[in-house]
Amino acid sequence: MAAAGTLSGEVMAPRATSVTTPALHYWRTKRALLQRELAERAGVDLTTVQRLERGLASRLHTVRKLAEILGVDPADLMGQPPDA
């Protein structure tokens, strides 16, 4: 008998956590990067960066990629931007 959350007895990978990134715009502009530049360096689609800056959620692995390029911790992107 297949366990709950499985297909044909195969264990499925857990879903990625979705998070919001209210400080993404702050850190991107602080680093003087265009949305397109950040997207290219992080290996994500431009529309992903645009969506995140509008407040839509993203998967944690995407946030980690963006944080690495910006030189901050992922938590810095998920919190409120620092006072300018």
N, CA, C and O atoms as a printed pandas DataFrame, in Angstrom:
     atom_number atom_name residue_name chain_id  residue_number  x_coord  y_coord  z_coord
0              1         N          MET        A               1    0.840   -1.175    0.000
1              2        CA          MET        A               1    0.000    0.000    0.000
2              3         C          MET        A               1    0.890    1.245    0.000
3              4         O          MET        A               1    1.844    1.322    0.775
4              5         N          ALA        A               2    0.587    2.211   -0.858
5              6        CA          ALA        A               2    1.379    3.439   -0.966
6              7         C          ALA        A               2    1.079    4.348    0.214
7              8         O          ALA        A               2   -0.069    4.471    0.641
8              9         N          ALA        A               3    2.114    4.978    0.733
9             10        CA          ALA        A               3    1.957    5.907    1.846
10            11         C          ALA        A               3    1.356    7.209    1.335
11            12         O          ALA        A               3    1.427    7.527    0.147
12            13         N          ALA        A               4    0.762    7.955    2.266
13            14        CA          ALA        A               4    0.190    9.248    1.905
14            15         C          ALA        A               4    1.279   10.130    1.314
15            16         O          ALA        A               4    2.411   10.133    1.798
16            17         N          GLY        A               5    0.939   10.878    0.267
17            18        CA          GLY        A               5    1.902   11.776   -0.355
18            19         C          GLY        A               5    2.836   11.078   -1.322
19            20         O          GLY        A               5    3.877   11.620   -1.691
20            21         N          THR        A               6    2.462    9.864   -1.736
21            22        CA          THR        A               6    3.301    9.157   -2.686
22            23         C          THR        A               6    2.516    8.857   -3.933
23            24         O          THR        A               6    1.285    8.870   -3.924
24            25         N          LEU        A               7    3.217    8.590   -4.990
25            26        CA          LEU        A               7    2.636    8.209   -6.256
26            27         C          LEU        A               7    3.226    6.859   -6.614
27            28         O          LEU        A               7    4.445    6.728   -6.724
28            29         N          SER        A               8    2.399    5.874   -6.793
29            30        CA          SER        A               8    2.876    4.545   -7.159
30            31         C          SER        A               8    3.954    4.038   -6.220
31            32         O          SER        A               8    4.866    3.329   -6.647
32            33         N          GLY        A               9    3.862    4.393   -4.950
33            34        CA          GLY        A               9    4.807    3.912   -3.973
34            35         C          GLY        A               9    6.109    4.690   -3.905
35            36         O          GLY        A               9    6.960    4.381   -3.070
36            37         N          GLU        A              10    6.292    5.702   -4.771
37            38        CA          GLU        A              10    7.505    6.507   -4.745
38            39         C          GLU        A              10    7.313    7.686   -3.805
39            40         O          GLU        A              10    6.257    8.318   -3.796
40            41         N          VAL        A              11    8.320    7.970   -3.029
41            42        CA          VAL        A              11    8.250    9.100   -2.113
42            43         C          VAL        A              11    8.481   10.371   -2.904
43            44         O          VAL        A              11    9.436   10.470   -3.673
44            45         N          MET        A              12    7.600   11.345   -2.712
45            46        CA          MET        A              12    7.718   12.616   -3.409
46            47         C          MET        A              12    8.560   13.580   -2.579
47            48         O          MET        A              12    8.524   13.539   -1.350
48            49         N          ALA        A              13    9.307   14.436   -3.244
49            50        CA          ALA        A              13   10.113   15.442   -2.560
50            51         C          ALA        A              13    9.197   16.453   -1.889
51            52         O          ALA        A              13    8.137   16.777   -2.426
52            53         N          PRO        A              14    9.589   16.955   -0.724
53            54        CA          PRO        A              14    8.765   17.967   -0.074
54            55         C          PRO        A              14    8.699   19.227   -0.918
55            56         O          PRO        A              14    9.640   19.565   -1.635
56            57         N          ARG        A              15    7.569   19.916   -0.819
57            58        CA          ARG        A              15    7.413   21.157   -1.563
58            59         C          ARG        A              15    8.313   22.226   -0.978
59            60         O          ARG        A              15    8.529   22.284    0.232
60            61         N          ALA        A              16    8.828   23.060   -1.842
61            62        CA          ALA        A              16    9.686   24.150   -1.385
62            63         C          ALA        A              16    8.843   25.185   -0.659
63            64         O          ALA        A              16    7.700   25.445   -1.035
64            65         N          THR        A              17    9.405   25.760    0.365
65            66        CA          THR        A              17    8.722   26.783    1.129
66            67         C          THR        A              17    8.672   28.069    0.328
67            68         O          THR        A              17    9.669   28.471   -0.271
68            69         N          SER        A              18    7.517   28.714    0.316
69            70        CA          SER        A              18    7.391   30.005   -0.349
70            71         C          SER        A              18    7.595   31.107    0.675
71            72         O          SER        A              18    7.057   31.051    1.781
72            73         N          VAL        A              19    8.367   32.097    0.302
73            74        CA          VAL        A              19    8.652   33.214    1.191
74            75         C          VAL        A              19    8.523   34.513    0.409
75            76         O          VAL        A              19    8.598   34.518   -0.820
76            77         N          THR        A              20    8.330   35.603    1.123
77            78        CA          THR        A              20    8.300   36.913    0.476
78            79         C          THR        A              20    9.626   37.621    0.733
79            80         O          THR        A              20   10.340   37.300    1.683
80            81         N          THR        A              21    9.937   38.567   -0.107
81            82        CA          THR        A              21   11.229   39.254   -0.024
82            83         C          THR        A              21   11.028   40.769   -0.026
83            84         O          THR        A              21   11.342   41.424   -1.020
84            85         N          PRO        A              22   10.511   41.338    1.065
85            86        CA          PRO        A              22   10.233   42.774    1.081
86            87         C          PRO        A              22   11.469   43.645    0.931
87            88         O          PRO        A              22   11.346   44.797    0.516
88            89         N          ALA        A              23   12.650   43.142    1.250
89            90        CA          ALA        A              23   13.868   43.955    1.181
90            91         C          ALA        A              23   14.647   43.768   -0.110
91            92         O          ALA        A              23   15.716   44.360   -0.262
92            93         N          LEU        A              24   14.152   42.970   -1.041
93            94        CA          LEU        A              24   14.905   42.699   -2.269
94            95         C          LEU        A              24   15.217   43.978   -3.036
95            96         O          LEU        A              24   16.360   44.179   -3.445
96            97         N          HIS        A              25   14.252   44.827   -3.235
97            98        CA          HIS        A              25   14.472   46.068   -3.968
98            99         C          HIS        A              25   15.539   46.920   -3.280
99           100         O          HIS        A              25   16.422   47.468   -3.939
100          101         N          TYR        A              26   15.455   47.028   -1.959
101          102        CA          TYR        A              26   16.435   47.810   -1.202
102          103         C          TYR        A              26   17.852   47.316   -1.471
103          104         O          TYR        A              26   18.729   48.105   -1.825
104          105         N          TRP        A              27   18.083   46.005   -1.304
105          106        CA          TRP        A              27   19.427   45.472   -1.455
106          107         C          TRP        A              27   19.901   45.519   -2.913
107          108         O          TRP        A              27   21.085   45.737   -3.170
108          109         N          ARG        A              28   18.996   45.318   -3.854
109          110        CA          ARG        A              28   19.382   45.377   -5.267
110          111         C          ARG        A              28   19.841   46.781   -5.628
111          112         O          ARG        A              28   20.872   46.947   -6.281
112          113         N          THR        A              29   19.087   47.798   -5.208
113          114        CA          THR        A              29   19.469   49.166   -5.538
114          115         C          THR        A              29   20.697   49.603   -4.744
115          116         O          THR        A              29   21.506   50.389   -5.237
116          117         N          LYS        A              30   20.839   49.102   -3.528
117          118        CA          LYS        A              30   22.030   49.398   -2.720
118          119         C          LYS        A              30   23.292   48.877   -3.420
119          120         O          LYS        A              30   24.361   49.477   -3.308
120          121         N          ARG        A              31   23.163   47.772   -4.131
121          122        CA          ARG        A              31   24.291   47.185   -4.862
122          123         C          ARG        A              31   24.393   47.722   -6.295
123          124         O          ARG        A              31   25.235   47.274   -7.073
124          125         N          ALA        A              32   23.533   48.679   -6.635
125          126        CA          ALA        A              32   23.529   49.332   -7.954
126          127         C          ALA        A              32   23.369   48.326   -9.088
127          128         O          ALA        A              32   24.070   48.392  -10.098
128          129         N          LEU        A              33   22.440   47.399   -8.906
129          130        CA          LEU        A              33   22.157   46.408   -9.945
130          131         C          LEU        A              33   20.788   46.654  -10.548
131          132         O          LEU        A              33   19.838   46.990   -9.841
132          133         N          LEU        A              34   20.692   46.486  -11.844
133          134        CA          LEU        A              34   19.392   46.485  -12.507
134          135         C          LEU        A              34   18.723   45.140  -12.239
135          136         O          LEU        A              34   19.395   44.158  -11.925
136          137         N          GLN        A              35   17.415   45.102  -12.362
137          138        CA          GLN        A              35   16.700   43.832  -12.192
138          139         C          GLN        A              35   17.270   42.773  -13.127
139          140         O          GLN        A              35   17.489   41.631  -12.722
140          141         N          ARG        A              36   17.507   43.149  -14.359
141          142        CA          ARG        A              36   18.025   42.207  -15.358
142          143         C          ARG        A              36   19.403   41.668  -14.950
143          144         O          ARG        A              36   19.679   40.477  -15.095
144          145         N          GLU        A              37   20.255   42.551  -14.444
145          146        CA          GLU        A              37   21.592   42.121  -14.013
146          147         C          GLU        A              37   21.517   41.121  -12.863
147          148         O          GLU        A              37   22.211   40.105  -12.869
148          149         N          LEU        A              38   20.679   41.414  -11.887
149          150        CA          LEU        A              38   20.514   40.501  -10.756
150          151         C          LEU        A              38   19.987   39.156  -11.220
151          152         O          LEU        A              38   20.479   38.111  -10.796
152          153         N          ALA        A              39   18.992   39.181  -12.086
153          154        CA          ALA        A              39   18.412   37.936  -12.598
154          155         C          ALA        A              39   19.459   37.104  -13.324
155          156         O          ALA        A              39   19.560   35.897  -13.101
156          157         N          GLU        A              40   20.236   37.739  -14.188
157          158        CA          GLU        A              40   21.265   37.013  -14.946
158          159         C          GLU        A              40   22.323   36.422  -14.030
159          160         O          GLU        A              40   22.696   35.258  -14.181
160          161         N          ARG        A              41   22.804   37.204  -13.092
161          162        CA          ARG        A              41   23.850   36.719  -12.180
162          163         C          ARG        A              41   23.358   35.592  -11.284
163          164         O          ARG        A              41   24.117   34.680  -10.955
164          165         N          ALA        A              42   22.097   35.651  -10.891
165          166        CA          ALA        A              42   21.538   34.625  -10.002
166          167         C          ALA        A              42   21.025   33.410  -10.774
167          168         O          ALA        A              42   20.728   32.376  -10.175
168          169         N          GLY        A              43   20.922   33.529  -12.089
169          170        CA          GLY        A              43   20.414   32.421  -12.889
170          171         C          GLY        A              43   18.921   32.216  -12.756
171          172         O          GLY        A              43   18.429   31.089  -12.814
172          173         N          VAL        A              44   18.194   33.328  -12.575
173          174        CA          VAL        A              44   16.735   33.268  -12.508
174          175         C          VAL        A              44   16.164   34.153  -13.607
175          176         O          VAL        A              44   16.872   34.971  -14.194
176          177         N          ASP        A              45   14.907   33.982  -13.870
177          178        CA          ASP        A              45   14.248   34.760  -14.906
178          179         C          ASP        A              45   14.007   36.194  -14.427
179          180         O          ASP        A              45   13.754   36.423  -13.245
180          181         N          LEU        A              46   14.085   37.147  -15.340
181          182        CA          LEU        A              46   13.824   38.541  -15.016
182          183         C          LEU        A              46   12.452   38.707  -14.372
183          184         O          LEU        A              46   12.308   39.464  -13.411
184          185         N          THR        A              47   11.453   38.014  -14.885
185          186        CA          THR        A              47   10.109   38.147  -14.315
186          187         C          THR        A              47   10.051   37.672  -12.868
187          188         O          THR        A              47    9.198   38.124  -12.105
188          189         N          THR        A              48   10.946   36.767  -12.481
189          190        CA          THR        A              48   10.996   36.325  -11.091
190          191         C          THR        A              48   11.405   37.479  -10.191
191          192         O          THR        A              48   10.774   37.717   -9.162
192          193         N          VAL        A              49   12.449   38.193  -10.569
193          194        CA          VAL        A              49   12.894   39.347   -9.787
194          195         C          VAL        A              49   11.787   40.398   -9.749
195          196         O          VAL        A              49   11.518   40.970   -8.693
196          197         N          GLN        A              50   11.151   40.657  -10.869
197          198        CA          GLN        A              50   10.075   41.645  -10.917
198          199         C          GLN        A              50    8.920   41.250  -10.001
199          200         O          GLN        A              50    8.386   42.088   -9.273
200          201         N          ARG        A              51    8.540   39.987  -10.036
201          202        CA          ARG        A              51    7.446   39.499   -9.173
202          203         C          ARG        A              51    7.798   39.652   -7.696
203          204         O          ARG        A              51    6.972   40.087   -6.893
204          205         N          LEU        A              52    9.021   39.292   -7.350
205          206        CA          LEU        A              52    9.444   39.371   -5.953
206          207         C          LEU        A              52    9.455   40.809   -5.452
207          208         O          LEU        A              52    9.090   41.078   -4.307
208          209         N          GLU        A              53    9.871   41.720   -6.302
209          210        CA          GLU        A              53    9.883   43.124   -5.895
210          211         C          GLU        A              53    8.472   43.701   -5.772
211          212         O          GLU        A              53    8.278   44.734   -5.131
212          213         N          ARG        A              54    7.508   43.051   -6.370
213          214        CA          ARG        A              54    6.100   43.460   -6.215
214          215         C          ARG        A              54    5.463   42.799   -5.003
215          216         O          ARG        A              54    4.284   43.019   -4.721
216          217         N          GLY        A              55    6.238   41.988   -4.281
217          218        CA          GLY        A              55    5.720   41.398   -3.054
218          219         C          GLY        A              55    5.170   39.997   -3.181
219          220         O          GLY        A              55    4.597   39.472   -2.226
220          221         N          LEU        A              56    5.332   39.373   -4.345
221          222        CA          LEU        A              56    4.855   38.003   -4.501
222          223         C          LEU        A              56    5.879   37.032   -3.917
223          224         O          LEU        A              56    7.063   37.352   -3.820
224          225         N          ALA        A              57    5.422   35.869   -3.537
225          226        CA          ALA        A              57    6.270   34.891   -2.858
226          227         C          ALA        A              57    7.173   34.147   -3.834
227          228         O          ALA        A              57    6.908   34.078   -5.034
228          229         N          SER        A              58    8.238   33.597   -3.286
229          230        CA          SER        A              58    9.190   32.807   -4.063
230          231         C          SER        A              58    9.618   31.605   -3.249
231          232         O          SER        A              58    9.380   31.531   -2.043
232          233         N          ARG        A              59   10.247   30.673   -3.923
233          234        CA          ARG        A              59   10.791   29.512   -3.231
234          235         C          ARG        A              59   12.095   29.890   -2.544
235          236         O          ARG        A              59   12.826   30.773   -2.993
236          237         N          LEU        A              60   12.361   29.209   -1.460
237          238        CA          LEU        A              60   13.534   29.521   -0.659
238          239         C          LEU        A              60   14.839   29.369   -1.447
239          240         O          LEU        A              60   15.766   30.156   -1.258
240          241         N          HIS        A              61   14.918   28.371   -2.323
241          242        CA          HIS        A              61   16.163   28.216   -3.083
242          243         C          HIS        A              61   16.415   29.410   -4.006
243          244         O          HIS        A              61   17.570   29.752   -4.259
244          245         N          THR        A              62   15.369   30.043   -4.508
245          246        CA          THR        A              62   15.519   31.248   -5.331
246          247         C          THR        A              62   16.018   32.406   -4.476
247          248         O          THR        A              62   16.891   33.166   -4.896
248          249         N          VAL        A              63   15.465   32.536   -3.284
249          250        CA          VAL        A              63   15.892   33.594   -2.369
250          251         C          VAL        A              63   17.368   33.410   -2.016
251          252         O          VAL        A              63   18.112   34.387   -1.921
252          253         N          ARG        A              64   17.783   32.180   -1.825
253          254        CA          ARG        A              64   19.193   31.907   -1.511
254          255         C          ARG        A              64   20.103   32.342   -2.658
255          256         O          ARG        A              64   21.161   32.925   -2.418
256          257         N          LYS        A              65   19.708   32.068   -3.887
257          258        CA          LYS        A              65   20.508   32.475   -5.051
258          259         C          LYS        A              65   20.644   33.994   -5.098
259          260         O          LYS        A              65   21.739   34.520   -5.302
260          261         N          LEU        A              66   19.532   34.692   -4.911
261          262        CA          LEU        A              66   19.554   36.151   -4.962
262          263         C          LEU        A              66   20.398   36.724   -3.828
263          264         O          LEU        A              66   21.171   37.660   -4.035
264          265         N          ALA        A              67   20.250   36.165   -2.637
265          266        CA          ALA        A              67   21.012   36.640   -1.486
266          267         C          ALA        A              67   22.504   36.466   -1.713
267          268         O          ALA        A              67   23.294   37.340   -1.354
268          269         N          GLU        A              68   22.893   35.347   -2.304
269          270        CA          GLU        A              68   24.308   35.104   -2.565
270          271         C          GLU        A              68   24.888   36.180   -3.483
271          272         O          GLU        A              68   25.974   36.702   -3.229
272          273         N          ILE        A              69   24.168   36.504   -4.539
273          274        CA          ILE        A              69   24.634   37.524   -5.480
274          275         C          ILE        A              69   24.695   38.897   -4.816
275          276         O          ILE        A              69   25.600   39.686   -5.089
276          277         N          LEU        A              70   23.730   39.179   -3.945
277          278        CA          LEU        A              70   23.687   40.480   -3.280
278          279         C          LEU        A              70   24.635   40.563   -2.087
279          280         O          LEU        A              70   24.847   41.645   -1.540
280          281         N          GLY        A              71   25.207   39.433   -1.681
281          282        CA          GLY        A              71   26.135   39.435   -0.557
282          283         C          GLY        A              71   25.469   39.617    0.790
283          284         O          GLY        A              71   26.044   40.209    1.703
284          285         N          VAL        A              72   24.251   39.103    0.912
285          286        CA          VAL        A              72   23.519   39.191    2.177
286          287         C          VAL        A              72   23.003   37.806    2.550
287          288         O          VAL        A              72   23.046   36.879    1.742
288          289         N          ASP        A              73   22.514   37.676    3.784
289          290        CA          ASP        A              73   21.877   36.435    4.204
290          291         C          ASP        A              73   20.466   36.394    3.632
291          292         O          ASP        A              73   19.841   37.440    3.454
292          293         N          PRO        A              74   19.956   35.199    3.341
293          294        CA          PRO        A              74   18.567   35.109    2.878
294          295         C          PRO        A              74   17.588   35.801    3.830
295          296         O          PRO        A              74   16.596   36.379    3.387
296          297         N          ALA        A              75   17.860   35.744    5.122
297          298        CA          ALA        A              75   16.981   36.396    6.105
298          299         C          ALA        A              75   16.914   37.906    5.884
299          300         O          ALA        A              75   15.897   38.537    6.172
300          301         N          ASP        A              76   18.008   38.484    5.370
301          302        CA          ASP        A              76   18.007   39.921    5.090
302          303         C          ASP        A              76   17.001   40.277    4.002
303          304         O          ASP        A              76   16.427   41.366    4.018
304          305         N          LEU        A              77   16.786   39.370    3.066
305          306        CA          LEU        A              77   15.814   39.617    1.995
306          307         C          LEU        A              77   14.384   39.377    2.465
307          308         O          LEU        A              77   13.447   39.985    1.947
308          309         N          MET        A              78   14.217   38.493    3.443
309          310        CA          MET        A              78   12.874   38.134    3.898
310          311         C          MET        A              78   12.337   39.065    4.966
311          312         O          MET        A              78   11.151   39.013    5.294
312          313         N          GLY        A              79   13.202   39.926    5.518
313          314        CA          GLY        A              79   12.756   40.880    6.521
314          315         C          GLY        A              79   12.472   42.236    5.895
315          316         O          GLY        A              79   12.538   42.414    4.679
316          317         N          GLN        A              80   12.162   43.164    6.747
317          318        CA          GLN        A              80   11.933   44.527    6.279
318          319         C          GLN        A              80   13.278   45.169    5.932
319          320         O          GLN        A              80   14.282   44.870    6.578
320          321         N          PRO        A              81   13.313   46.037    4.932
321          322        CA          PRO        A              81   14.588   46.691    4.587
322          323         C          PRO        A              81   15.067   47.575    5.730
323          324         O          PRO        A              81   14.261   48.152    6.459
324          325         N          PRO        A              82   16.379   47.679    5.880
325          326        CA          PRO        A              82   16.912   48.573    6.916
326          327         C          PRO        A              82   16.522   50.020    6.614
327          328         O          PRO        A              82   16.226   50.375    5.473
328          329         N          ASP        A              83   16.530   50.823    7.636
329          330        CA          ASP        A              83   16.257   52.258    7.424
330          331         C          ASP        A              83   17.383   52.849    6.600
331          332         O          ASP        A              83   18.562   52.654    6.896
332          333         N          ALA        A              84   17.006   53.562    5.579
333          334        CA          ALA        A              84   18.027   54.140    4.674
334          335         C          ALA        A              84   18.685   55.352    5.274
335          336         O          ALA        A              84   19.559   55.952    4.649
